[in-house]
């Protein structure tokens, strides 16, 4: 039987230390509720002694999210009475509250940060645990900068605070200094001694990512006996961030043959949680980020696409559905091979194209892909329509279906603080339609004007804009995500004019809906 690994999420404490990522009360509650949906075992809701606002936020998380016994609520304190009291008063409203305190054990922290002797620091830690124990039964003690601490002093501290009543010992790699072999050895030695001292005490790790090794160090710790891992969603946190919860959990799941452990995490909620954290904190996830990045399950290389179409396990070790995505994405670009384009055409109903016909269509696809960066299914319809027209091949269905797509002809957007407005000219088939609208901002006005033309019940879920080149003529990339009939659709567009890119991205996603929901299959 595999060993249980406890997952402690510190997105609302360590993650919130990222500059600009501060959440208000209602945002903290929303993130905390989603973490509960994700089924983390423990939520560190903040640092109550830091401000009245954070105290109240932790208190409300304890009351509203910690009102059941399936999640423990904690918050951080320094090893001083005032901090401990603040944590207790805020988390005591939870069904399962815990006090978490931290005190340095490395020579750098003891001598330079605190200016005290090792014995004095050890005594401070012991007295703090004894006091906290009078308030709550569950106490976590973090030996800050443990990975740079002298081992025997580190152990002496752990032994003393366990005897004083600590129920969890957390070993942080506070500055991301450790490497997996060294950190694994440290955890192995501590685990051996701790289990002989008191086998009911959990051994925990908290790894930072300054050298890009946070996940690797966390996994090495699990291999060597750690019972609990501390993580954040998307790996956010102080400086270079923390071990990413999604990376640690999916590594443990995917390589169960190596780790032989399990967690309670509901992995299908990973993407939802990632998006909630990213959107509310305003921290965009890098596109190539493992598990939660936009490109984590997207394939544009022709070699990869060919392999995936033959057998998904050729390039896929995690099923997208396991983390809450609908499916892998084969992105059609100039690097896509014939197999991917042919597969896309067949899914659209073009199943009987002759070899010579397909080769001409594929050449036209490459020309468009070089211009457009990413080719969508509605673009393929237009390519096929133009091919049929050029070669005088009759296909009323193709003409009819391609006339269902929308094309941006022109736009004008006025941005001001009083009356943001937009006008668009959109072509559908041979008909050109004009529309104007006002909104709360220029993009809202633009999208409202487009919606008046297409007349579909679409809800905008996400709008992102980023620069993908340099200088005054930099290309802006816009990504939009919308919901239609309960399904989620994504599309991108790039242009030097970000307003135009915003309109093109929206039109692309609308045409995606037209292709996938409104059109029957075509047979040629």
Backbone torsions as a table, in degrees:
resi	resn	phi	psi	omega
1	UNK	NA	135.3	-176.6
2	UNK	-74.7	157.9	-176.7
3	UNK	-87.4	140.1	179.3
4	UNK	-78.2	131.5	172.4
5	UNK	-109.9	124.1	179.0
6	UNK	-80.4	137.2	-179.8
7	UNK	-111.8	118.7	-178.5
8	UNK	-108.8	118.0	-179.0
9	UNK	-101.3	126.1	-178.8
10	UNK	-116.8	26.9	177.5
11	UNK	-56.8	-38.6	-175.9
12	UNK	-82.4	-4.1	176.2
13	UNK	-119.5	-70.5	179.7
14	UNK	-67.6	-39.5	178.9
15	UNK	-63.7	-34.1	-178.1
16	UNK	-76.6	-5.8	176.6
17	UNK	-78.9	-5.7	174.6
18	UNK	-66.4	130.4	179.0
19	UNK	-54.4	128.7	177.4
20	UNK	86.4	-0.8	-175.0
21	UNK	-99.8	11.6	-177.6
22	UNK	-60.4	133.8	179.6
23	UNK	-106.4	149.4	172.2
24	UNK	-85.5	179.3	-175.5
25	UNK	-56.4	-48.1	-174.3
26	UNK	-70.2	-34.2	176.9
27	UNK	-68.0	-40.0	177.5
28	UNK	-62.0	-40.7	178.9
29	UNK	-64.1	-39.8	-179.7
30	UNK	-65.5	-43.8	178.8
31	UNK	-64.5	-44.1	-178.9
32	UNK	-61.1	-41.6	179.2
33	UNK	-64.0	-39.3	178.9
34	UNK	-68.6	-35.5	175.7
35	UNK	-63.8	-35.3	175.9
36	UNK	-67.3	-40.6	175.7
37	UNK	-60.3	-34.2	178.6
38	UNK	-71.6	-16.3	178.3
39	UNK	70.9	40.7	169.1
40	UNK	-68.0	154.5	-178.0
41	UNK	-82.5	-32.3	-176.1
42	UNK	-140.6	138.5	176.4
43	UNK	-118.1	121.7	172.4
44	UNK	-91.9	109.1	-166.3
45	UNK	-88.9	-6.8	178.7
46	UNK	155.7	-162.0	-178.4
47	UNK	-129.1	82.7	-168.6
48	UNK	-57.0	-31.7	-177.8
49	UNK	-73.5	-11.3	-174.8
50	UNK	-74.6	-31.8	-179.7
51	UNK	-165.8	160.7	177.0
52	UNK	-64.8	-37.0	179.6
53	UNK	-63.0	-42.3	-179.8
54	UNK	-70.9	-35.9	176.1
55	UNK	-58.1	-48.5	-178.3
56	UNK	-65.9	-35.9	179.3
57	UNK	-65.7	-44.3	177.8
58	UNK	-62.1	-40.9	179.7
59	UNK	-60.7	-43.5	-179.8
60	UNK	-70.0	-36.1	175.4
61	UNK	-61.2	-43.8	179.1
62	UNK	-60.7	-41.8	-177.9
63	UNK	-72.5	-47.1	-169.2
64	UNK	-92.8	-31.3	-179.0
65	UNK	-102.8	-33.6	-179.2
66	UNK	-89.9	23.7	-175.9
67	UNK	-84.4	6.5	174.5
68	UNK	-128.8	163.8	-174.0
69	UNK	-90.7	13.5	-179.9
70	UNK	-94.0	1.7	175.3
71	UNK	-146.4	137.7	178.1
72	UNK	-95.9	137.8	178.6
73	UNK	-110.7	130.7	178.1
74	UNK	-138.9	175.1	176.2
75	UNK	-155.4	164.0	-171.2
76	UNK	-92.5	142.4	173.7
77	UNK	-136.7	146.6	164.4
78	UNK	-76.7	167.3	-175.2
79	UNK	-80.8	55.9	178.0
80	UNK	-133.7	150.5	-173.1
81	UNK	-58.2	-42.8	-178.0
82	UNK	-61.1	-42.6	178.5
83	UNK	-66.5	-42.8	-179.1
84	UNK	-62.7	-42.5	177.3
85	UNK	-60.7	-41.2	-179.1
86	UNK	-63.4	-41.3	178.0
87	UNK	-64.6	-47.5	-178.2
88	UNK	-59.3	-48.5	-177.2
89	UNK	-64.0	-26.8	-178.9
90	UNK	-89.5	-35.8	-175.4
91	UNK	-94.6	-10.9	-174.9
92	UNK	-62.3	-17.0	-178.5
93	UNK	-78.8	-10.3	179.4
94	UNK	-79.7	155.9	174.7
95	UNK	-63.7	-36.8	-179.5
96	UNK	-129.1	84.7	-179.5
97	UNK	-89.7	155.8	176.2
98	UNK	-146.7	146.0	174.2
99	UNK	-99.9	129.4	178.0
100	UNK	-116.8	122.8	178.1
101	UNK	-124.8	156.1	-176.5
102	UNK	-133.8	140.5	176.4
103	UNK	-153.8	134.9	-175.2
104	UNK	-68.2	150.9	177.6
105	UNK	-127.7	-9.5	179.7
106	UNK	-78.3	156.8	177.3
107	UNK	-57.7	-37.5	-179.7
108	UNK	-60.7	-44.5	-179.0
109	UNK	-73.3	-45.0	-177.2
110	UNK	-62.8	-48.9	-173.5
111	UNK	-84.7	-42.5	-172.9
112	UNK	-93.8	-36.4	-179.4
113	UNK	-81.4	-44.9	-175.9
114	UNK	-99.5	-24.8	-178.6
115	UNK	64.1	36.1	-179.3
116	UNK	-127.8	172.6	176.3
117	UNK	-83.2	163.1	178.4
118	UNK	-61.7	-39.3	179.1
119	UNK	-63.1	-40.3	179.6
120	UNK	-63.6	-43.9	179.6
121	UNK	-64.2	-41.8	178.8
122	UNK	-60.7	-43.7	179.6
123	UNK	-63.4	-39.2	178.8
124	UNK	-61.5	-43.3	179.2
125	UNK	-62.9	-44.2	-179.1
126	UNK	-63.4	-45.6	-179.6
127	UNK	-64.5	-36.0	178.8
128	UNK	-65.4	-41.7	178.8
129	UNK	-65.7	-43.1	179.4
130	UNK	-60.0	-40.9	179.4
131	UNK	-67.6	-45.9	-179.6
132	UNK	-60.7	-32.8	-178.0
133	UNK	-66.8	-23.8	176.6
134	UNK	-74.2	-15.3	-176.7
135	UNK	-99.3	-44.3	-177.7
136	UNK	-141.4	153.6	-179.6
137	UNK	-78.1	-28.6	-175.7
138	UNK	-100.1	118.5	-177.0
139	UNK	-130.0	125.8	172.3
140	UNK	-105.2	134.2	179.2
141	UNK	-118.7	121.4	179.6
142	UNK	-102.9	124.3	178.8
143	UNK	-90.3	84.7	-172.3
144	UNK	-56.5	139.2	-179.5
145	UNK	62.0	34.8	-177.0
146	UNK	-59.3	-35.4	-175.7
147	UNK	-67.4	-15.3	176.5
148	UNK	-111.5	16.9	-177.7
149	UNK	-93.9	151.8	174.1
150	UNK	-69.0	128.8	-166.6
151	UNK	-59.4	-48.1	-174.6
152	UNK	-65.6	-35.1	176.3
153	UNK	-69.6	-40.4	176.6
154	UNK	-57.9	-45.6	179.8
155	UNK	-66.3	-39.9	179.2
156	UNK	-59.3	-40.5	177.6
157	UNK	-63.8	-47.6	-179.7
158	UNK	-60.8	-46.5	-179.6
159	UNK	-59.2	-43.1	-176.7
160	UNK	-67.8	-42.8	-176.9
161	UNK	-75.3	-29.0	174.3
162	UNK	-65.8	-44.0	177.3
163	UNK	-64.0	-25.2	178.3
164	UNK	-82.9	-12.2	175.5
165	UNK	126.7	1.9	179.0
166	UNK	-64.8	136.3	-178.1
167	UNK	-104.8	-15.9	174.6
168	UNK	-135.4	132.4	173.6
169	UNK	-109.0	121.8	-179.6
170	UNK	-107.4	129.6	-176.9
171	UNK	-111.4	100.4	-177.0
172	UNK	-89.3	142.5	164.1
173	UNK	-98.3	77.3	-163.9
174	UNK	-60.4	-35.9	-176.8
175	UNK	-113.1	17.4	177.4
176	UNK	62.5	35.3	-174.5
177	UNK	-86.8	-26.4	-172.6
178	UNK	-72.7	161.4	169.3
179	UNK	-124.9	155.6	-166.4
180	UNK	-54.0	-44.2	-177.6
181	UNK	-64.4	-44.3	179.9
182	UNK	-66.0	-44.9	-177.1
183	UNK	-68.6	-39.6	176.6
184	UNK	-59.4	-41.4	179.0
185	UNK	-64.9	-40.8	178.4
186	UNK	-60.8	-46.7	-178.9
187	UNK	-65.5	-38.9	179.3
188	UNK	-59.5	-45.4	-178.6
189	UNK	-67.7	-42.7	179.6
190	UNK	-66.6	-41.5	-179.7
191	UNK	-62.3	-41.7	179.9
192	UNK	-59.9	-45.6	-179.2
193	UNK	-72.2	-39.8	-176.3
194	UNK	-66.2	-41.7	-178.8
195	UNK	-68.0	-28.3	174.7
196	UNK	-76.8	-29.4	178.8
197	UNK	-76.8	-49.5	-178.8
198	UNK	-161.4	101.7	-173.1
199	UNK	-76.1	-1.0	176.4
200	UNK	-90.6	-9.7	179.8
201	UNK	-82.3	130.0	178.7
202	UNK	-81.3	141.1	175.2
203	UNK	-104.2	123.8	-172.5
204	UNK	-121.2	157.8	175.0
205	UNK	-132.2	151.1	-178.6
206	UNK	-139.6	104.6	-171.9
207	UNK	-112.2	134.8	175.6
208	UNK	-98.2	163.9	-165.2
209	UNK	-112.2	26.9	-174.8
210	UNK	-59.0	-32.0	177.0
211	UNK	-108.5	13.9	179.5
212	UNK	73.2	22.3	-173.7
213	UNK	-116.1	11.6	-174.1
214	UNK	-60.1	-48.3	179.8
215	UNK	-66.1	-43.4	-179.7
216	UNK	-61.9	-42.3	179.0
217	UNK	-66.4	-38.9	178.6
218	UNK	-63.1	-43.8	179.7
219	UNK	-67.0	-36.8	176.2
220	UNK	-63.3	-36.8	178.2
221	UNK	-65.3	-42.8	178.1
222	UNK	-59.9	-44.2	178.9
223	UNK	-58.3	-30.4	-173.9
224	UNK	-104.1	19.4	168.5
225	UNK	112.8	-3.8	178.9
226	UNK	-60.5	138.5	-178.5
227	UNK	-95.3	-21.3	-171.7
228	UNK	-141.9	143.9	177.4
229	UNK	-121.7	139.1	175.9
230	UNK	-106.4	129.1	-172.1
231	UNK	-143.2	171.5	169.3
232	UNK	-132.6	154.4	175.0
233	UNK	-68.7	137.2	-179.7
234	UNK	63.7	8.7	178.0
235	UNK	71.2	19.8	-178.3
236	UNK	-71.7	162.4	178.5
237	UNK	153.8	-176.8	179.9
238	UNK	-52.6	136.7	178.9
239	UNK	55.7	-113.1	-178.5
240	UNK	-85.6	2.4	174.4
241	UNK	97.0	-172.5	-175.0
242	UNK	-115.2	176.5	170.5
243	UNK	-59.5	130.6	-178.0
244	UNK	-80.1	125.6	-178.5
245	UNK	-55.1	-45.6	-176.0
246	UNK	-64.5	-34.4	179.7
247	UNK	-71.0	-46.0	-179.1
248	UNK	-62.7	-48.8	-176.2
249	UNK	-64.6	-45.4	-177.6
250	UNK	-71.6	-28.7	174.0
251	UNK	-66.4	-43.1	178.3
252	UNK	-63.6	-38.9	179.5
253	UNK	-70.4	-48.8	-174.4
254	UNK	-68.4	-37.9	-179.4
255	UNK	-107.7	48.6	178.2
256	UNK	-62.8	-22.6	177.4
257	UNK	-66.0	-24.8	-179.0
258	UNK	-94.0	-44.0	-171.5
259	UNK	-93.3	-31.7	179.8
260	UNK	51.6	47.8	177.5
261	UNK	-135.7	170.9	175.8
262	UNK	-145.0	160.0	174.0
263	UNK	-124.6	171.9	176.3
264	UNK	-90.3	1.1	-172.6
265	UNK	-61.3	132.9	173.4
266	UNK	-87.4	93.8	-168.6
267	UNK	-62.4	-25.8	179.7
268	UNK	-65.9	-11.9	177.7
269	UNK	-95.8	3.3	-176.4
270	UNK	-62.7	-48.9	-177.5
271	UNK	-66.3	-40.0	176.6
272	UNK	-58.9	-44.9	-178.2
273	UNK	-65.6	-42.5	178.2
274	UNK	-57.4	-44.8	-177.8
275	UNK	-68.7	-39.9	178.1
276	UNK	-60.7	-47.2	-179.4
277	UNK	-64.7	-45.9	-178.8
278	UNK	-62.1	-45.8	-177.0
279	UNK	-68.6	-44.8	-175.9
280	UNK	-73.8	-32.9	-179.8
281	UNK	-89.5	-10.7	-179.8
282	UNK	69.5	27.8	-178.8
283	UNK	-111.9	104.4	-177.3
284	UNK	-70.8	137.7	178.0
285	UNK	-81.3	129.7	179.6
286	UNK	-59.3	143.8	-169.6
287	UNK	-63.6	-31.1	-178.8
288	UNK	-98.7	17.9	177.4
289	UNK	-63.7	133.6	179.1
290	UNK	-57.4	137.7	174.3
291	UNK	72.3	-53.8	-171.7
292	UNK	-105.9	-1.5	178.0
293	UNK	-74.2	154.1	-178.6
294	UNK	-57.0	-33.1	-175.8
295	UNK	-96.8	5.3	-174.7
296	UNK	-60.2	-30.5	179.9
297	UNK	-126.0	23.3	178.9
298	UNK	-104.9	141.4	-177.3
299	UNK	-131.1	122.9	178.3
300	UNK	-119.0	-17.8	178.7
301	UNK	-68.3	132.9	179.4
302	UNK	-59.9	-37.9	179.4
303	UNK	-63.6	-44.9	-179.9
304	UNK	-67.0	-43.9	-178.7
305	UNK	-62.2	-40.9	178.2
306	UNK	-61.1	-45.2	179.6
307	UNK	-63.6	-41.8	-179.0
308	UNK	-66.1	-38.5	-179.9
309	UNK	-68.8	-26.3	177.0
310	UNK	-82.0	-41.4	178.5
311	UNK	-161.1	119.7	-172.6
312	UNK	-61.4	-30.9	-178.3
313	UNK	-73.7	-1.4	176.2
314	UNK	-63.9	-36.8	-178.8
315	UNK	-136.2	13.8	-175.8
316	UNK	-129.4	113.5	179.7
317	UNK	-101.6	-14.3	176.3
318	UNK	-127.8	131.0	175.3
319	UNK	-73.8	128.4	179.3
320	UNK	-52.0	-36.5	-179.1
321	UNK	-62.4	-25.9	-178.2
322	UNK	-66.5	-23.4	179.8
323	UNK	-110.5	9.9	174.2
324	UNK	99.5	11.0	175.3
325	UNK	-95.1	157.4	-178.3
326	UNK	-72.2	-46.2	-179.2
327	UNK	-170.9	172.8	173.6
328	UNK	-66.4	160.1	-179.2
329	UNK	-121.6	119.8	173.1
330	UNK	-93.3	103.6	-176.6
331	UNK	-84.8	123.4	-179.3
332	UNK	-85.2	112.2	178.7
333	UNK	-133.9	-177.5	178.9
334	UNK	-64.5	-16.0	179.3
335	UNK	-89.4	-7.2	-179.8
336	UNK	-70.7	143.2	-180.0
337	UNK	-92.1	179.0	-178.5
338	UNK	-60.3	-39.0	-176.3
339	UNK	-60.0	-44.3	-178.0
340	UNK	-67.3	-42.2	-179.4
341	UNK	-67.3	-41.2	178.4
342	UNK	-63.8	-40.8	178.0
343	UNK	-61.9	-42.7	179.5
344	UNK	-63.8	-42.5	179.0
345	UNK	-63.8	-40.1	179.5
346	UNK	-65.7	-37.5	177.3
347	UNK	-65.0	-26.6	177.8
348	UNK	-84.4	-4.1	176.7
349	UNK	107.7	-6.3	-179.1
350	UNK	-87.0	79.6	-170.6
351	UNK	-99.8	-9.8	-173.8
352	UNK	-123.6	30.4	176.1
353	UNK	-68.2	136.3	175.3
354	UNK	-72.5	159.2	-176.7
355	UNK	-57.3	-44.2	-178.2
356	UNK	-65.4	-39.7	178.3
357	UNK	-63.8	-45.0	-179.4
358	UNK	-61.7	-40.4	-177.6
359	UNK	-62.6	-39.7	177.8
360	UNK	-67.4	-43.6	178.4
361	UNK	-62.3	-40.1	179.8
362	UNK	-64.4	-39.7	176.9
363	UNK	-62.6	-40.9	177.6
364	UNK	-65.2	-36.5	176.8
365	UNK	-60.9	-44.3	-179.3
366	UNK	-62.9	-39.5	178.6
367	UNK	-61.8	-45.9	179.1
368	UNK	-66.4	-39.9	-177.5
369	UNK	-63.1	-36.0	177.7
370	UNK	-65.3	-32.5	-179.5
371	UNK	-82.3	-39.0	-166.3
372	UNK	-101.8	-7.1	-178.7
373	UNK	71.9	-51.7	-179.4
374	UNK	-133.2	131.0	-176.6
375	UNK	-107.6	131.3	-179.4
376	UNK	-101.4	168.7	-177.5
377	UNK	-62.3	-35.3	178.5
378	UNK	-66.2	-29.1	175.1
379	UNK	-64.8	-37.6	178.9
380	UNK	-63.6	-39.0	176.9
381	UNK	-58.7	-44.7	-178.3
382	UNK	-65.8	-40.7	177.6
383	UNK	-59.2	-46.2	-179.7
384	UNK	-64.9	-41.6	178.6
385	UNK	-59.0	-46.7	-179.6
386	UNK	-64.5	-36.9	177.8
387	UNK	-63.7	-46.2	-179.7
388	UNK	-62.7	-41.6	-178.9
389	UNK	-64.9	-41.8	-178.2
390	UNK	-65.1	-35.6	-176.2
391	UNK	-102.6	13.0	175.5
392	UNK	54.0	43.4	175.0
393	UNK	-96.8	126.6	-176.3
394	UNK	-80.9	127.7	174.6
395	UNK	-156.8	89.6	-178.9
396	UNK	-62.5	-33.8	-178.5
397	UNK	-63.8	-44.9	-179.5
398	UNK	-62.1	-44.5	179.0
399	UNK	-62.1	-42.0	-178.9
400	UNK	-64.9	-44.6	-176.6
401	UNK	-69.8	-42.8	-179.2
402	UNK	-66.7	-25.0	175.7
403	UNK	-71.6	-9.0	178.7
404	UNK	-82.2	-14.1	-175.2
405	UNK	-82.0	158.1	-178.5
406	UNK	-106.9	144.1	179.4
407	UNK	-134.4	131.0	177.9
408	UNK	-77.2	123.4	177.7
409	UNK	-97.1	-46.7	-178.5
410	UNK	-160.0	162.1	177.6
411	UNK	-153.5	155.9	172.3
412	UNK	-141.8	128.3	-179.5
413	UNK	-125.1	132.1	176.8
414	UNK	-113.1	120.6	-178.2
415	UNK	-110.5	121.4	173.1
416	UNK	-154.2	175.3	-175.5
417	UNK	-83.6	-10.9	-174.9
418	UNK	-105.4	-45.8	-168.3
419	UNK	-144.2	65.2	177.8
420	UNK	-63.1	133.2	-177.0
421	UNK	-144.5	162.4	180.0
422	UNK	-147.8	146.5	172.9
423	UNK	-129.0	139.0	-179.7
424	UNK	-133.4	150.5	169.9
425	UNK	-119.6	119.3	-175.0
426	UNK	-124.5	137.6	179.6
427	UNK	-104.5	133.5	172.2
428	UNK	-129.0	110.3	-173.6
429	UNK	66.3	-121.5	178.3
430	UNK	-99.3	-4.4	-175.5
431	UNK	-93.0	133.4	174.1
432	UNK	-106.7	130.6	-174.3
433	UNK	-122.1	132.4	176.7
434	UNK	-103.3	145.4	179.0
435	UNK	-151.6	145.4	177.0
436	UNK	-134.7	149.4	-179.9
437	UNK	-157.6	159.8	171.5
438	UNK	-111.4	163.3	-179.7
439	UNK	-158.6	-177.5	179.9
440	UNK	-74.2	-15.6	177.3
441	UNK	-161.3	176.1	-175.3
442	UNK	-62.6	-39.6	-179.5
443	UNK	-71.5	-39.4	176.9
444	UNK	-60.8	-42.8	178.6
445	UNK	-64.3	-42.7	-179.9
446	UNK	-61.3	-47.9	-177.5
447	UNK	-70.3	-32.3	175.7
448	UNK	-65.3	-40.2	178.4
449	UNK	-64.1	-41.0	179.0
450	UNK	-65.9	-42.3	-179.2
451	UNK	-62.0	-32.7	178.4
452	UNK	-64.3	-26.7	179.4
453	UNK	-81.9	-45.8	-171.5
454	UNK	-83.3	-23.9	174.6
455	UNK	54.4	49.0	173.8
456	UNK	-120.0	146.9	-179.5
457	UNK	-83.1	82.3	-176.4
458	UNK	-109.6	137.3	176.4
459	UNK	-116.1	123.9	179.1
460	UNK	-73.5	124.1	179.8
461	UNK	-98.8	-38.1	-173.5
462	UNK	-152.5	140.0	176.6
463	UNK	-136.0	122.1	-178.9
464	UNK	-131.8	140.9	176.6
465	UNK	-132.3	138.2	179.6
466	UNK	-150.5	157.1	178.0
467	UNK	-90.8	135.5	-179.7
468	UNK	-119.6	9.7	172.1
469	UNK	-152.7	178.9	-172.4
470	UNK	-108.6	166.4	172.1
471	UNK	86.1	-177.7	-177.6
472	UNK	-64.3	-29.5	-179.5
473	UNK	-97.1	28.8	-177.9
474	UNK	-60.3	141.4	175.5
475	UNK	-79.9	131.2	173.9
476	UNK	-100.3	132.4	177.7
477	UNK	-105.5	128.5	178.5
478	UNK	-115.3	131.8	174.3
479	UNK	-118.2	132.8	175.8
480	UNK	-124.1	145.8	173.4
481	UNK	-127.2	131.1	-179.0
482	UNK	-131.8	163.6	176.2
483	UNK	-118.0	133.3	177.8
484	UNK	-142.9	124.1	-179.0
485	UNK	52.9	38.4	176.4
486	UNK	83.1	-7.0	179.2
487	UNK	-103.9	154.0	-179.4
488	UNK	-106.4	136.0	-179.7
489	UNK	-127.2	143.4	-179.9
490	UNK	-125.7	148.6	173.6
491	UNK	-156.8	156.2	-179.9
492	UNK	-125.1	165.6	169.7
493	UNK	-159.4	151.5	178.1
494	UNK	-129.7	145.9	177.1
495	UNK	-168.8	157.5	174.9
496	UNK	-69.6	-22.9	175.6
497	UNK	-97.6	109.2	-174.4
498	UNK	-69.2	-25.7	175.6
499	UNK	-67.7	-43.4	177.3
500	UNK	-64.4	-42.2	177.8
501	UNK	-59.7	-37.3	178.7
502	UNK	-63.4	-42.3	178.9
503	UNK	-67.5	-43.2	-179.1
504	UNK	-63.6	-40.7	178.6
505	UNK	-62.1	-41.1	-179.9
506	UNK	-67.3	-41.4	176.9
507	UNK	-63.8	-39.1	177.9
508	UNK	-61.0	-41.5	-178.7
509	UNK	-71.9	-33.6	176.3
510	UNK	-64.1	-45.4	179.4
511	UNK	-65.4	-30.3	174.5
512	UNK	-62.1	-42.3	178.7
513	UNK	-65.1	-40.8	178.6
514	UNK	-59.2	-46.3	-178.5
515	UNK	-63.5	-48.2	-169.0
516	UNK	-85.3	-16.3	-174.4
517	UNK	-123.5	-28.2	-170.8
518	UNK	-107.3	-12.0	-174.3
519	UNK	-108.9	134.7	172.5
520	UNK	-75.6	171.3	178.7
521	UNK	-70.2	149.8	176.6
522	UNK	-108.2	138.8	173.1
523	UNK	-119.7	130.5	-176.7
524	UNK	-122.8	NA	NA
